[in-house]
Amino acid sequence: MNKGIVIAGPTGVGKTSLSIKLAKKIDADIISSDSMQVYKYMDIGTAKITKNEMEGVKHYLIDEIEPTHKYSVGEYYNRVNEVLSNLNGKNVILAGGTGLYIRSITEGLSSLPESNLEIRKELLKYTLEELCEKLKKIDIEAYKAIDLKNRIRVERALEVCLITNEKYSKLRNKNIKNNNYTFIKIGLKRDREILYNRINKRVDIMFNEGLLNEAKFLYENYKKGIENIKAIGYKELFLYFEGKITLNEAKEIIKRETRRYAKRQFTWFNKEKDIIWFDLDKQAEEEIIENILEIFNV
């Protein structure tokens, strides 16, 4: 079994710097686990690592797709497992803050079938209440587990049952990992107020580095499908370009939404099993790296 390391944590905590230094220590390639850095032309707003910052370390899943493409965890899962299969056992680091992407590689992804248009059309004929009753009869475990007010979730559960003739509640837990790496999971954190201050300053730096021009390029060149660009820092500036908010309002919303996103990331990773946490306010980066190396080499 090959070995890898996950470097996870909220946006702005310091994952990039530490992962580069760690990669050079263990001769590892880095696979981005950031759902936005996979997009082309979204560099400043996603704090995308530059060629100089890479310091010669090979990176994957950066600048791979068009900004308006709806990228999914399934696509990420397939692409990363393709990369891992071609690395021939080389050490690898998954670095990023998109928890679902990381989990798909470390724990696997459920092998649920793709959507069936005919079944979906048929389900549209029923009210939400009727769909819930159907689900209750077919798969009581799913009925008890999912949000019955969310029609999309209920339809999907029923669709899977009807396609496979199996219970959605069982299939969703049958994860297929599809790679031969075992991962040590490292979480990085800071004091909440310190992190929020870092985020606020980073947004100011992004504007100084040309975020407005970068967002303008996307707005002017990707009008068709612009609604698919959901990244914080861009969708707010699109509202500014449309005259719906002022530039200062856009900047403050970006800071607020980024802080909220960091809070959601903390919540996600705190629920994940087997994460070993390090506090960058209490330990120097070099000391944390040495501790990780001790764990990795056991």
C-alpha positions in Angstrom: 0.0 0.0 0.0 1.4 3.4 -1.0 1.4 6.3 1.5 0.0 9.9 1.2 -0.6 12.9 3.4 -3.7 15.1 3.5 -3.1 18.7 4.4 -6.6 20.1 5.2 -8.0 23.1 6.9 -9.9 26.4 6.3 -9.1 28.9 3.7 -6.3 31.3 4.6 -4.8 29.1 7.4 -1.5 28.4 5.7 -1.9 25.1 3.8 0.1 26.1 0.7 3.3 27.1 2.3 3.5 24.1 4.6 2.5 21.6 1.9 5.3 22.8 -0.4 8.0 22.5 2.3 6.6 19.1 3.3 6.6 17.9 -0.3 10.2 18.8 -0.7 11.1 16.8 2.4 9.5 13.6 1.2 9.8 14.1 -2.5 6.1 14.2 -3.1 3.8 15.5 -5.8 0.9 17.7 -4.7 -2.7 17.2 -5.8 -5.0 20.2 -5.1 -8.2 19.5 -3.2 -9.6 22.9 -3.8 -12.9 23.0 -5.8 -12.1 26.4 -7.3 -8.4 26.2 -8.2 -9.2 23.5 -10.8 -10.7 26.3 -13.0 -8.7 28.3 -15.5 -8.3 32.2 -15.3 -9.4 32.3 -11.6 -6.0 32.9 -10.1 -6.1 35.8 -7.7 -9.6 35.2 -6.3 -8.9 31.6 -5.4 -5.4 32.3 -4.0 -4.0 29.9 -6.6 -0.4 28.9 -6.2 1.9 30.5 -8.7 4.7 28.7 -10.6 7.3 30.4 -8.4 5.5 29.4 -5.2 5.5 25.8 -6.4 9.3 25.7 -6.1 9.6 22.9 -8.6 7.1 20.7 -6.9 4.7 19.0 -9.4 1.0 20.0 -8.9 -2.1 18.4 -10.3 -5.8 19.5 -10.5 -4.9 23.2 -11.1 -6.0 25.1 -14.2 -7.6 22.1 -15.8 -11.2 23.2 -16.8 -13.1 26.2 -18.2 -14.7 28.6 -15.6 -18.3 27.9 -16.6 -18.0 24.1 -16.4 -20.0 22.5 -13.6 -17.3 20.4 -12.0 -18.4 17.5 -9.7 -16.9 15.4 -7.0 -17.3 12.4 -9.3 -15.1 14.1 -11.9 -12.5 15.0 -9.2 -12.6 11.4 -8.0 -11.9 10.0 -11.4 -9.2 12.5 -12.3 -7.3 12.1 -9.0 -7.4 8.3 -9.1 -6.1 8.5 -12.7 -3.2 10.6 -11.4 -2.5 8.3 -8.5 -2.5 5.2 -10.8 0.2 6.9 -12.9 2.5 7.9 -10.0 3.8 4.4 -9.5 3.7 4.6 -5.8 5.4 8.0 -5.5 4.6 10.0 -2.3 1.7 12.3 -2.7 0.1 15.2 -0.7 -3.6 16.1 -1.0 -3.7 19.8 -0.1 -6.9 21.9 0.1 -10.0 22.8 1.9 -12.8 21.0 0.0 -13.7 18.3 2.4 -15.9 16.3 0.1 -13.2 16.0 -2.5 -10.7 14.8 0.1 -13.1 12.3 1.5 -13.8 10.9 -2.0 -10.1 10.0 -2.3 -9.3 8.8 1.2 -12.6 7.0 1.9 -14.0 6.4 -1.6 -17.2 7.4 -3.4 -20.5 5.6 -3.5 -21.2 3.9 -6.8 -24.7 5.4 -7.4 -26.0 5.3 -10.9 -26.2 8.4 -13.2 -29.5 10.2 -13.4 -32.3 8.6 -15.6 -34.2 11.3 -17.5 -37.3 9.1 -18.1 -37.6 8.2 -14.4 -37.1 11.9 -13.4 -39.9 13.0 -15.8 -42.2 10.4 -14.2 -41.4 11.5 -10.7 -42.3 15.1 -11.6 -45.9 14.0 -11.9 -46.1 13.5 -8.1 -46.3 15.9 -5.2 -43.5 15.9 -2.6 -45.8 14.3 -0.1 -46.6 11.5 -2.6 -42.9 11.0 -3.3 -42.2 10.7 0.4 -44.8 8.0 0.8 -43.3 6.1 -2.1 -39.9 6.3 -0.5 -41.3 5.2 2.8 -42.6 2.0 1.2 -39.5 1.2 -0.8 -36.7 2.3 1.6 -37.7 3.2 5.1 -34.1 3.8 6.2 -33.6 6.4 3.5 -37.0 7.9 4.4 -35.8 8.3 8.0 -32.4 9.7 7.1 -32.8 12.3 4.4 -34.4 15.7 4.4 -38.0 15.1 3.4 -38.5 18.8 2.6 -35.9 18.7 0.0 -37.6 17.4 -3.2 -34.3 16.9 -5.1 -33.0 14.6 -2.4 -36.2 12.6 -2.2 -36.4 12.3 -6.0 -32.8 11.1 -6.2 -33.3 8.5 -3.5 -36.4 7.1 -5.4 -34.6 7.3 -8.7 -31.7 5.2 -7.4 -34.1 2.6 -6.0 -36.0 2.4 -9.2 -32.9 2.1 -11.4 -31.1 -0.5 -9.3 -33.9 -2.3 -7.6 -31.8 -1.9 -4.4 -32.2 0.4 -1.4 -30.7 3.8 -1.7 -29.8 3.7 2.0 -27.5 0.8 1.4 -26.0 1.8 -1.9 -25.0 5.3 -0.7 -22.8 3.7 2.0 -21.0 1.3 -0.4 -18.0 3.4 -1.1 -15.4 2.4 -3.7 -12.0 3.9 -3.1 -10.3 2.9 -6.4 -6.7 3.8 -5.3 -4.0 1.9 -3.3 -2.9 4.8 -1.1 -3.4 5.1 2.6 -3.6 8.7 3.8 -2.5 10.3 7.0 -4.9 13.2 7.6 -3.4 16.5 9.0 -5.6 19.4 9.9 -4.2 23.0 10.2 -6.0 25.5 12.4 -5.5 29.0 14.0 -7.3 31.1 16.5 -10.6 32.1 14.9 -10.1 35.8 15.2 -6.5 35.6 13.9 -7.8 33.5 10.9 -10.5 36.0 10.2 -8.0 38.9 10.3 -5.8 37.0 7.8 -8.8 36.5 5.5 -9.7 40.2 5.6 -6.1 41.2 4.8 -5.9 38.6 2.1 -9.0 40.0 0.3 -7.4 43.5 0.4 -4.2 42.0 -1.1 -6.3 40.3 -3.8 -7.8 43.7 -4.8 -4.3 45.2 -4.9 -3.1 42.4 -7.1 -5.8 42.9 -9.7 -8.9 40.8 -8.6 -11.2 43.4 -10.2 -9.6 43.0 -13.6 -9.6 39.2 -13.3 -13.3 39.2 -12.5 -13.9 41.7 -15.4 -12.2 39.3 -17.8 -14.5 36.5 -16.8 -17.6 38.7 -16.8 -16.9 39.9 -20.4 -15.6 36.6 -21.9 -17.9 34.1 -20.2 -21.3 35.8 -20.4 -22.9 32.6 -21.5 -22.9 30.4 -18.4 -21.7 33.1 -16.0 -24.3 31.9 -13.5 -22.2 28.7 -13.1 -19.3 30.7 -11.7 -20.0 30.4 -8.0 -16.6 31.2 -6.5 -16.5 33.8 -3.7 -14.8 36.9 -5.0 -16.2 36.7 -8.5 -20.0 36.4 -8.1 -19.9 39.5 -5.8 -18.0 41.5 -8.4 -20.4 40.4 -11.1 -23.1 42.1 -9.0 -21.0 45.2 -8.9 -20.5 45.2 -12.7 -24.3 44.9 -13.0 -24.7 48.0 -10.8 -26.5 46.2 -8.1 -24.0 46.9 -5.3 -21.0 49.3 -4.9 -17.4 48.2 -5.1 -17.0 48.7 -1.3 -20.1 46.6 -0.7 -18.7 43.9 -2.9 -15.4 43.9 -1.0 -17.1 43.6 2.4 -19.4 40.8 1.2 -16.4 38.9 -0.1 -14.7 39.2 3.3 -17.8 38.2 5.1 -18.6 35.2 2.8 -15.0 34.0 3.0 -15.1 34.1 6.8 -18.4 32.1 6.7 -16.8 29.6 4.3 -13.9 29.1 6.7 -16.3 28.5 9.5 -18.1 25.9 7.5 -14.8 24.2 6.7 -13.9 24.1 10.4 -17.2 22.4 11.1 -16.7 19.8 8.3 -13.2 18.9 9.3 -14.0 18.7 13.0 -16.5 16.0 12.2 -14.0 14.0 10.1 -12.4 10.9 11.7 -8.7 10.4 12.2 -7.5 14.0 11.6 -4.4 15.0 13.5 -4.7 18.7 14.3 -1.8 21.3 14.5 -2.3 24.9 15.6 -0.1 27.3 13.5 -0.5 30.0 16.2 1.1 27.7 18.8 3.7 25.8 16.8 6.2 26.9 14.2 5.7 25.6 10.7 9.0 23.8 10.8 8.1 22.1 14.1 4.8 20.9 12.7 6.5 19.5 9.6 8.9 17.6 11.8 6.0 16.1 13.7 4.2 15.1 10.5 7.4 13.4 9.2 7.6 11.4 12.5 4.0 10.2 12.0 4.5 9.6 8.2 7.6 7.5 8.7 6.2 5.2 11.4 
